[in-house]
Amino acid sequence: MIVARLIPEAKSLRTALCRNYGISAVLLKKTSDPIQQLFVEKIQEYSKKSKAAGGKLVDVTPDMEKQLQHELDRVARQYGGGAGVDMTKFPTFKFEDPKIDPLA
């Protein structure tokens, strides 16, 4: 009876160990490819710059900021925004019943 209990537990334990080993082997593998290492370094560098920028664009020039603001204003005008309009607020709709002429 004890052996019958241990066999299913051993199978599930073996399956769990195999799955965890497969996942951890990928994570523990060091990058041996120089291109892959360069890619990882650039991602880490961008992450640091992004945190330093505080949620704004990274390595942005004043001309790029001006272009971005121009595009945001254009899109806001196109979709009903403009000066003093809060585009983050859900629009309110007002439906009126049409006036129908009575039949004589």
A tleap script that builds the chain and sets N, CA, C and O, in Angstrom:
source leaprc.protein.ff14SB
mol = sequence {
  NMET ILE VAL ALA ARG LEU ILE PRO GLU ALA
  LYS SER LEU ARG THR ALA LEU CYS ARG ASN
  TYR GLY ILE SER ALA VAL LEU LEU LYS LYS
  THR SER ASP PRO ILE GLN GLN LEU PHE VAL
  GLU LYS ILE GLN GLU TYR SER LYS LYS SER
  LYS ALA ALA GLY GLY LYS LEU VAL ASP VAL
  THR PRO ASP MET GLU LYS GLN LEU GLN HIE
  GLU LEU ASP ARG VAL ALA ARG GLN TYR GLY
  GLY GLY ALA GLY VAL ASP MET THR LYS PHE
  PRO THR PHE LYS PHE GLU ASP PRO LYS ILE
  ASP PRO LEU CALA
}
set mol.1.N position { 0.826 -1.188 0.000 }
set mol.1.CA position { 0.000 0.000 0.000 }
set mol.1.C position { 0.875 1.258 0.000 }
set mol.1.O position { 0.571 2.230 -0.692 }
set mol.2.N position { 1.929 1.233 0.757 }
set mol.2.CA position { 2.836 2.382 0.780 }
set mol.2.C position { 3.519 2.532 -0.580 }
set mol.2.O position { 3.700 3.648 -1.068 }
set mol.3.N position { 3.889 1.424 -1.180 }
set mol.3.CA position { 4.532 1.455 -2.496 }
set mol.3.C position { 3.580 2.028 -3.544 }
set mol.3.O position { 4.003 2.771 -4.429 }
set mol.4.N position { 2.301 1.685 -3.445 }
set mol.4.CA position { 1.313 2.194 -4.397 }
set mol.4.C position { 1.170 3.709 -4.279 }
set mol.4.O position { 0.900 4.382 -5.274 }
set mol.5.N position { 1.346 4.246 -3.089 }
set mol.5.CA position { 1.286 5.704 -2.901 }
set mol.5.C position { 2.537 6.385 -3.431 }
set mol.5.O position { 2.453 7.485 -3.978 }
set mol.6.N position { 3.683 5.760 -3.283 }
set mol.6.CA position { 4.938 6.386 -3.673 }
set mol.6.C position { 5.126 6.436 -5.189 }
set mol.6.O position { 5.762 7.362 -5.691 }
set mol.7.N position { 4.600 5.485 -5.914 }
set mol.7.CA position { 4.807 5.432 -7.368 }
set mol.7.C position { 4.168 6.640 -8.070 }
set mol.7.O position { 4.848 7.280 -8.872 }
set mol.8.N position { 2.901 6.984 -7.813 }
set mol.8.CA position { 2.344 8.179 -8.484 }
set mol.8.C position { 3.051 9.459 -8.067 }
set mol.8.O position { 3.239 10.359 -8.885 }
set mol.9.N position { 3.446 9.547 -6.797 }
set mol.9.CA position { 4.147 10.746 -6.346 }
set mol.9.C position { 5.512 10.849 -6.998 }
set mol.9.O position { 5.963 11.952 -7.306 }
set mol.10.N position { 6.181 9.719 -7.216 }
set mol.10.CA position { 7.488 9.716 -7.860 }
set mol.10.C position { 7.369 10.174 -9.314 }
set mol.10.O position { 8.230 10.899 -9.813 }
set mol.11.N position { 6.304 9.752 -9.988 }
set mol.11.CA position { 6.111 10.165 -11.383 }
set mol.11.C position { 5.869 11.665 -11.478 }
set mol.11.O position { 6.438 12.331 -12.342 }
set mol.12.N position { 5.033 12.200 -10.599 }
set mol.12.CA position { 4.759 13.635 -10.651 }
set mol.12.C position { 5.991 14.436 -10.238 }
set mol.12.O position { 6.235 15.521 -10.767 }
set mol.13.N position { 6.764 13.906 -9.299 }
set mol.13.CA position { 7.999 14.573 -8.889 }
set mol.13.C position { 9.001 14.581 -10.030 }
set mol.13.O position { 9.674 15.586 -10.263 }
set mol.14.N position { 9.102 13.482 -10.731 }
set mol.14.CA position { 10.029 13.380 -11.860 }
set mol.14.C position { 9.618 14.363 -12.957 }
set mol.14.O position { 10.465 15.040 -13.539 }
set mol.15.N position { 8.323 14.437 -13.232 }
set mol.15.CA position { 7.829 15.359 -14.255 }
set mol.15.C position { 8.121 16.804 -13.861 }
set mol.15.O position { 8.552 17.599 -14.696 }
set mol.16.N position { 7.892 17.144 -12.611 }
set mol.16.CA position { 8.146 18.509 -12.152 }
set mol.16.C position { 9.628 18.843 -12.235 }
set mol.16.O position { 9.985 19.949 -12.640 }
set mol.17.N position { 10.489 17.918 -11.862 }
set mol.17.CA position { 11.928 18.173 -11.935 }
set mol.17.C position { 12.394 18.343 -13.372 }
set mol.17.O position { 13.228 19.204 -13.655 }
set mol.18.N position { 11.867 17.535 -14.277 }
set mol.18.CA position { 12.245 17.659 -15.689 }
set mol.18.C position { 11.814 19.014 -16.247 }
set mol.18.O position { 12.578 19.665 -16.959 }
set mol.19.N position { 10.601 19.436 -15.927 }
set mol.19.CA position { 10.107 20.720 -16.431 }
set mol.19.C position { 10.924 21.872 -15.852 }
set mol.19.O position { 11.319 22.779 -16.585 }
set mol.20.N position { 11.178 21.846 -14.563 }
set mol.20.CA position { 11.932 22.921 -13.940 }
set mol.20.C position { 13.366 22.962 -14.438 }
set mol.20.O position { 13.934 24.043 -14.592 }
set mol.21.N position { 13.962 21.805 -14.692 }
set mol.21.CA position { 15.321 21.768 -15.215 }
set mol.21.C position { 15.351 22.367 -16.613 }
set mol.21.O position { 16.273 23.108 -16.956 }
set mol.22.N position { 14.357 22.053 -17.411 }
set mol.22.CA position { 14.307 22.591 -18.768 }
set mol.22.C position { 14.194 24.100 -18.779 }
set mol.22.O position { 14.813 24.765 -19.610 }
set mol.23.N position { 13.423 24.637 -17.883 }
set mol.23.CA position { 13.253 26.091 -17.811 }
set mol.23.C position { 14.502 26.751 -17.246 }
set mol.23.O position { 14.968 27.759 -17.776 }
set mol.24.N position { 15.044 26.187 -16.171 }
set mol.24.CA position { 16.202 26.812 -15.529 }
set mol.24.C position { 17.459 26.680 -16.372 }
set mol.24.O position { 18.363 27.507 -16.248 }
set mol.25.N position { 17.545 25.669 -17.222 }
set mol.25.CA position { 18.719 25.522 -18.069 }
set mol.25.C position { 18.829 26.700 -19.036 }
set mol.25.O position { 19.927 27.179 -19.316 }
set mol.26.N position { 17.697 27.157 -19.539 }
set mol.26.CA position { 17.707 28.300 -20.450 }
set mol.26.C position { 18.113 29.563 -19.700 }
set mol.26.O position { 18.870 30.382 -20.221 }
set mol.27.N position { 17.617 29.720 -18.496 }
set mol.27.CA position { 17.916 30.916 -17.723 }
set mol.27.C position { 19.358 30.960 -17.243 }
set mol.27.O position { 19.951 32.034 -17.146 }
set mol.28.N position { 19.919 29.805 -16.944 }
set mol.28.CA position { 21.276 29.758 -16.425 }
set mol.28.C position { 22.337 29.783 -17.514 }
set mol.28.O position { 23.516 29.998 -17.232 }
set mol.29.N position { 21.932 29.569 -18.724 }
set mol.29.CA position { 22.883 29.551 -19.832 }
set mol.29.C position { 23.441 30.954 -20.051 }
set mol.29.O position { 22.686 31.920 -20.161 }
set mol.30.N position { 24.739 31.057 -20.111 }
set mol.30.CA position { 25.358 32.357 -20.365 }
set mol.30.C position { 25.336 32.624 -21.865 }
set mol.30.O position { 25.352 31.700 -22.678 }
set mol.31.N position { 25.300 33.899 -22.208 }
set mol.31.CA position { 25.298 34.257 -23.612 }
set mol.31.C position { 26.703 34.079 -24.166 }
set mol.31.O position { 27.657 34.703 -23.703 }
set mol.32.N position { 26.807 33.229 -25.151 }
set mol.32.CA position { 28.106 33.003 -25.773 }
set mol.32.C position { 28.195 33.724 -27.114 }
set mol.32.O position { 29.291 33.921 -27.639 }
set mol.33.N position { 27.075 34.110 -27.660 }
set mol.33.CA position { 27.033 34.804 -28.939 }
set mol.33.C position { 27.316 36.292 -28.707 }
set mol.33.O position { 26.618 36.912 -27.904 }
set mol.34.N position { 28.295 36.884 -29.367 }
set mol.34.CA position { 28.604 38.309 -29.138 }
set mol.34.C position { 27.479 39.241 -29.587 }
set mol.34.O position { 27.274 40.293 -28.980 }
set mol.35.N position { 26.755 38.875 -30.629 }
set mol.35.CA position { 25.636 39.702 -31.082 }
set mol.35.C position { 24.521 39.687 -30.050 }
set mol.35.O position { 23.915 40.719 -29.761 }
set mol.36.N position { 24.257 38.520 -29.500 }
set mol.36.CA position { 23.233 38.404 -28.473 }
set mol.36.C position { 23.638 39.191 -27.226 }
set mol.36.O position { 22.803 39.846 -26.603 }
set mol.37.N position { 24.913 39.124 -26.868 }
set mol.37.CA position { 25.406 39.868 -25.703 }
set mol.37.C position { 25.270 41.372 -25.930 }
set mol.37.O position { 24.882 42.100 -25.017 }
set mol.38.N position { 25.582 41.841 -27.132 }
set mol.38.CA position { 25.433 43.255 -27.462 }
set mol.38.C position { 23.973 43.683 -27.380 }
set mol.38.O position { 23.665 44.767 -26.884 }
set mol.39.N position { 23.078 42.829 -27.867 }
set mol.39.CA position { 21.644 43.110 -27.810 }
set mol.39.C position { 21.188 43.248 -26.363 }
set mol.39.O position { 20.454 44.179 -26.032 }
set mol.40.N position { 21.611 42.338 -25.505 }
set mol.40.CA position { 21.227 42.386 -24.091 }
set mol.40.C position { 21.772 43.649 -23.436 }
set mol.40.O position { 21.076 44.281 -22.641 }
set mol.41.N position { 22.999 44.023 -23.757 }
set mol.41.CA position { 23.595 45.242 -23.186 }
set mol.41.C position { 22.820 46.482 -23.625 }
set mol.41.O position { 22.589 47.382 -22.818 }
set mol.42.N position { 22.424 46.539 -24.875 }
set mol.42.CA position { 21.668 47.691 -25.374 }
set mol.42.C position { 20.294 47.786 -24.707 }
set mol.42.O position { 19.824 48.882 -24.399 }
set mol.43.N position { 19.664 46.655 -24.489 }
set mol.43.CA position { 18.370 46.666 -23.799 }
set mol.43.C position { 18.538 47.168 -22.369 }
set mol.43.O position { 17.720 47.954 -21.891 }
set mol.44.N position { 19.575 46.729 -21.690 }
set mol.44.CA position { 19.820 47.177 -20.320 }
set mol.44.C position { 20.150 48.668 -20.295 }
set mol.44.O position { 19.705 49.380 -19.395 }
set mol.45.N position { 20.921 49.147 -21.267 }
set mol.45.CA position { 21.259 50.570 -21.357 }
set mol.45.C position { 19.999 51.404 -21.603 }
set mol.45.O position { 19.820 52.456 -20.988 }
set mol.46.N position { 19.130 50.940 -22.498 }
set mol.46.CA position { 17.888 51.651 -22.780 }
set mol.46.C position { 16.987 51.681 -21.552 }
set mol.46.O position { 16.314 52.680 -21.294 }
set mol.47.N position { 16.974 50.593 -20.800 }
set mol.47.CA position { 16.155 50.539 -19.589 }
set mol.47.C position { 16.612 51.579 -18.578 }
set mol.47.O position { 15.786 52.240 -17.948 }
set mol.48.N position { 17.918 51.728 -18.419 }
set mol.48.CA position { 18.444 52.745 -17.495 }
set mol.48.C position { 18.087 54.145 -17.965 }
set mol.48.O position { 17.684 54.986 -17.161 }
set mol.49.N position { 18.233 54.405 -19.276 }
set mol.49.CA position { 17.903 55.729 -19.817 }
set mol.49.C position { 16.409 56.013 -19.684 }
set mol.49.O position { 16.016 57.145 -19.404 }
set mol.50.N position { 15.588 55.008 -19.880 }
set mol.50.CA position { 14.140 55.177 -19.787 }
set mol.50.C position { 13.723 55.538 -18.368 }
set mol.50.O position { 12.861 56.395 -18.172 }
set mol.51.N position { 14.331 54.887 -17.373 }
set mol.51.CA position { 14.018 55.204 -15.981 }
set mol.51.C position { 14.487 56.610 -15.633 }
set mol.51.O position { 13.821 57.318 -14.877 }
set mol.52.N position { 15.635 57.022 -16.181 }
set mol.52.CA position { 16.160 58.367 -15.907 }
set mol.52.C position { 15.295 59.447 -16.559 }
set mol.52.O position { 15.185 60.554 -16.031 }
set mol.53.N position { 14.683 59.131 -17.704 }
set mol.53.CA position { 13.844 60.103 -18.408 }
set mol.53.C position { 12.495 60.281 -17.738 }
set mol.53.O position { 11.810 61.270 -17.998 }
set mol.54.N position { 12.098 59.359 -16.891 }
set mol.54.CA position { 10.842 59.495 -16.156 }
set mol.54.C position { 9.602 59.292 -17.001 }
set mol.54.O position { 8.612 59.994 -16.799 }
set mol.55.N position { 9.618 58.370 -17.927 }
set mol.55.CA position { 8.436 58.074 -18.723 }
set mol.55.C position { 8.325 58.850 -20.017 }
set mol.55.O position { 7.388 58.636 -20.786 }
set mol.56.N position { 9.261 59.746 -20.273 }
set mol.56.CA position { 9.252 60.499 -21.527 }
set mol.56.C position { 10.113 59.776 -22.550 }
set mol.56.O position { 10.672 58.716 -22.269 }
set mol.57.N position { 10.214 60.356 -23.735 }
set mol.57.CA position { 11.033 59.761 -24.780 }
set mol.57.C position { 12.510 59.766 -24.373 }
set mol.57.O position { 12.969 60.667 -23.672 }
set mol.58.N position { 13.237 58.752 -24.822 }
set mol.58.CA position { 14.656 58.625 -24.509 }
set mol.58.C position { 15.474 59.263 -25.623 }
set mol.58.O position { 15.167 59.079 -26.800 }
set mol.59.N position { 16.509 60.007 -25.263 }
set mol.59.CA position { 17.411 60.680 -26.215 }
set mol.59.C position { 16.630 61.524 -27.213 }
set mol.59.O position { 16.838 61.424 -28.422 }
set mol.60.N position { 15.739 62.348 -26.700 }
set mol.60.CA position { 14.881 63.163 -27.552 }
set mol.60.C position { 15.507 64.541 -27.757 }
set mol.60.O position { 16.110 65.109 -26.847 }
set mol.61.N position { 15.352 65.062 -28.969 }
set mol.61.CA position { 15.819 66.408 -29.281 }
set mol.61.C position { 14.628 67.359 -29.218 }
set mol.61.O position { 13.481 66.916 -29.279 }
set mol.62.N position { 14.884 68.648 -29.099 }
set mol.62.CA position { 13.756 69.600 -29.082 }
set mol.62.C position { 12.908 69.535 -30.354 }
set mol.62.O position { 11.694 69.734 -30.302 }
set mol.63.N position { 13.549 69.254 -31.498 }
set mol.63.CA position { 12.801 69.129 -32.746 }
set mol.63.C position { 11.854 67.928 -32.699 }
set mol.63.O position { 10.723 68.008 -33.179 }
set mol.64.N position { 12.313 66.829 -32.128 }
set mol.64.CA position { 11.464 65.639 -32.011 }
set mol.64.C position { 10.290 65.904 -31.070 }
set mol.64.O position { 9.175 65.462 -31.347 }
set mol.65.N position { 10.514 66.612 -29.970 }
set mol.65.CA position { 9.424 66.959 -29.048 }
set mol.65.C position { 8.398 67.842 -29.747 }
set mol.65.O position { 7.194 67.684 -29.550 }
set mol.66.N position { 8.886 68.777 -30.569 }
set mol.66.CA position { 7.992 69.671 -31.299 }
set mol.66.C position { 7.144 68.873 -32.296 }
set mol.66.O position { 5.944 69.117 -32.419 }
set mol.67.N position { 7.756 67.926 -33.005 }
set mol.67.CA position { 7.022 67.091 -33.950 }
set mol.67.C position { 5.987 66.227 -33.234 }
set mol.67.O position { 4.866 66.067 -33.717 }
set mol.68.N position { 6.362 65.671 -32.082 }
set mol.68.CA position { 5.433 64.845 -31.313 }
set mol.68.C position { 4.231 65.666 -30.866 }
set mol.68.O position { 3.092 65.217 -30.989 }
set mol.69.N position { 4.477 66.862 -30.350 }
set mol.69.CA position { 3.375 67.710 -29.893 }
set mol.69.C position { 2.479 68.105 -31.055 }
set mol.69.O position { 1.258 68.171 -30.913 }
set mol.70.N position { 3.096 68.371 -32.217 }
set mol.70.CA position { 2.304 68.716 -33.409 }
set mol.70.C position { 1.392 67.552 -33.802 }
set mol.70.O position { 0.220 67.764 -34.113 }
set mol.71.N position { 1.916 66.334 -33.790 }
set mol.71.CA position { 1.112 65.165 -34.149 }
set mol.71.C position { 0.002 64.914 -33.127 }
set mol.71.O position { -1.119 64.571 -33.502 }
set mol.72.N position { 0.309 65.082 -31.844 }
set mol.72.CA position { -0.713 64.897 -30.813 }
set mol.72.C position { -1.827 65.924 -30.954 }
set mol.72.O position { -3.001 65.595 -30.787 }
set mol.73.N position { -1.466 67.168 -31.261 }
set mol.73.CA position { -2.480 68.209 -31.473 }
set mol.73.C position { -3.330 67.909 -32.704 }
set mol.73.O position { -4.544 68.109 -32.690 }
set mol.74.N position { -2.686 67.428 -33.772 }
set mol.74.CA position { -3.413 67.101 -35.001 }
set mol.74.C position { -4.420 65.982 -34.764 }
set mol.74.O position { -5.558 66.051 -35.230 }
set mol.75.N position { -3.999 64.960 -34.043 }
set mol.75.CA position { -4.905 63.844 -33.754 }
set mol.75.C position { -6.038 64.295 -32.834 }
set mol.75.O position { -7.180 63.867 -32.998 }
set mol.76.N position { -5.725 65.153 -31.875 }
set mol.76.CA position { -6.764 65.659 -30.972 }
set mol.76.C position { -7.806 66.462 -31.746 }
set mol.76.O position { -9.004 66.316 -31.500 }
set mol.77.N position { -7.367 67.305 -32.674 }
set mol.77.CA position { -8.323 68.079 -33.483 }
set mol.77.C position { -9.153 67.163 -34.370 }
set mol.77.O position { -10.347 67.391 -34.567 }
set mol.78.N position { -8.519 66.129 -34.901 }
set mol.78.CA position { -9.208 65.224 -35.808 }
set mol.78.C position { -10.317 64.463 -35.094 }
set mol.78.O position { -11.341 64.150 -35.701 }
set mol.79.N position { -10.126 64.162 -33.817 }
set mol.79.CA position { -11.121 63.388 -33.078 }
set mol.79.C position { -11.927 64.233 -32.094 }
set mol.79.O position { -12.438 63.712 -31.103 }
set mol.80.N position { -12.041 65.519 -32.361 }
set mol.80.CA position { -12.941 66.365 -31.585 }
set mol.80.C position { -12.292 67.051 -30.403 }
set mol.80.O position { -12.994 67.620 -29.567 }
set mol.81.N position { -11.010 67.018 -30.311 }
set mol.81.CA position { -10.322 67.696 -29.220 }
set mol.81.C position { -9.987 69.117 -29.620 }
set mol.81.O position { -10.370 69.582 -30.693 }
set mol.82.N position { -9.289 69.783 -28.772 }
set mol.82.CA position { -8.885 71.147 -29.048 }
set mol.82.C position { -8.494 71.807 -27.747 }
set mol.82.O position { -8.250 71.140 -26.741 }
set mol.83.N position { -8.438 73.120 -27.780 }
set mol.83.CA position { -8.054 73.868 -26.592 }
set mol.83.C position { -9.122 73.720 -25.513 }
set mol.83.O position { -10.292 74.009 -25.762 }
set mol.84.N position { -8.744 73.285 -24.343 }
set mol.84.CA position { -9.654 73.167 -23.218 }
set mol.84.C position { -10.495 71.901 -23.199 }
set mol.84.O position { -11.350 71.755 -22.325 }
set mol.85.N position { -10.283 70.983 -24.132 }
set mol.85.CA position { -11.056 69.746 -24.179 }
set mol.85.C position { -10.216 68.634 -23.571 }
set mol.85.O position { -9.076 68.407 -23.975 }
set mol.86.N position { -10.792 67.947 -22.597 }
set mol.86.CA position { -10.093 66.845 -21.937 }
set mol.86.C position { -10.337 65.567 -22.733 }
set mol.86.O position { -11.432 65.007 -22.699 }
set mol.87.N position { -9.311 65.109 -23.449 }
set mol.87.CA position { -9.458 63.928 -24.306 }
set mol.87.C position { -9.424 62.624 -23.514 }
set mol.87.O position { -9.717 61.565 -24.069 }
set mol.88.N position { -9.073 62.678 -22.238 }
set mol.88.CA position { -9.041 61.459 -21.425 }
set mol.88.C position { -10.395 61.165 -20.799 }
set mol.88.O position { -10.607 60.074 -20.270 }
set mol.89.N position { -11.317 62.126 -20.852 }
set mol.89.CA position { -12.648 61.956 -20.273 }
set mol.89.C position { -13.560 61.266 -21.280 }
set mol.89.O position { -13.521 61.567 -22.473 }
set mol.90.N position { -14.376 60.342 -20.794 }
set mol.90.CA position { -15.319 59.641 -21.670 }
set mol.90.C position { -16.364 60.640 -22.155 }
set mol.90.O position { -16.877 61.428 -21.360 }
set mol.91.N position { -16.687 60.619 -23.441 }
set mol.91.CA position { -17.635 61.610 -23.969 }
set mol.91.C position { -19.047 61.384 -23.441 }
set mol.91.O position { -19.442 60.264 -23.118 }
set mol.92.N position { -19.786 62.469 -23.365 }
set mol.92.CA position { -21.193 62.385 -22.966 }
set mol.92.C position { -22.044 62.515 -24.229 }
set mol.92.O position { -21.745 63.311 -25.119 }
set mol.93.N position { -23.082 61.737 -24.285 }
set mol.93.CA position { -23.968 61.740 -25.439 }
set mol.93.C position { -25.322 62.290 -25.029 }
set mol.93.O position { -25.809 62.033 -23.929 }
set mol.94.N position { -25.913 63.044 -25.927 }
set mol.94.CA position { -27.233 63.603 -25.663 }
set mol.94.C position { -28.112 63.259 -26.867 }
set mol.94.O position { -27.906 63.757 -27.974 }
set mol.95.N position { -29.080 62.406 -26.620 }
set mol.95.CA position { -29.980 61.972 -27.680 }
set mol.95.C position { -31.328 62.663 -27.495 }
set mol.95.O position { -31.895 62.663 -26.402 }
set mol.96.N position { -31.824 63.243 -28.564 }
set mol.96.CA position { -33.111 63.894 -28.522 }
set mol.96.C position { -34.055 63.184 -29.486 }
set mol.96.O position { -33.638 62.725 -30.549 }
set mol.97.N position { -35.319 63.098 -29.109 }
set mol.97.CA position { -36.321 62.492 -29.977 }
set mol.97.C position { -36.576 63.429 -31.159 }
set mol.97.O position { -36.688 64.641 -30.976 }
set mol.98.N position { -36.666 62.885 -32.340 }
set mol.98.CA position { -36.952 63.739 -33.501 }
set mol.98.C position { -38.396 64.231 -33.453 }
set mol.98.O position { -39.286 63.533 -32.966 }
set mol.99.N position { -38.611 65.419 -33.956 }
set mol.99.CA position { -39.968 65.976 -34.010 }
set mol.99.C position { -40.647 65.437 -35.268 }
set mol.99.O position { -40.114 65.514 -36.375 }
set mol.100.N position { -41.834 64.891 -35.056 }
set mol.100.CA position { -42.594 64.301 -36.163 }
set mol.100.C position { -43.871 65.101 -36.350 }
set mol.100.O position { -44.582 65.399 -35.390 }
set mol.101.N position { -44.147 65.438 -37.582 }
set mol.101.CA position { -45.389 66.166 -37.872 }
set mol.101.C position { -46.547 65.188 -37.754 }
set mol.101.O position { -46.487 64.072 -38.271 }
set mol.102.N position { -47.602 65.618 -37.068 }
set mol.102.CA position { -48.773 64.709 -36.949 }
set mol.102.C position { -49.504 64.605 -38.275 }
set mol.102.O position { -49.561 65.562 -39.047 }
set mol.103.N position { -50.052 63.449 -38.522 }
set mol.103.CA position { -50.848 63.250 -39.729 }
set mol.103.C position { -52.227 63.855 -39.492 }
set mol.103.O position { -52.779 63.716 -38.401 }
set mol.104.N position { -52.774 64.503 -40.465 }
set mol.104.CA position { -54.047 65.198 -40.315 }
set mol.104.C position { -55.143 64.271 -40.095 }
set mol.104.O position { -56.289 64.694 -39.947 }
savepdb mol mol.pdb
quit
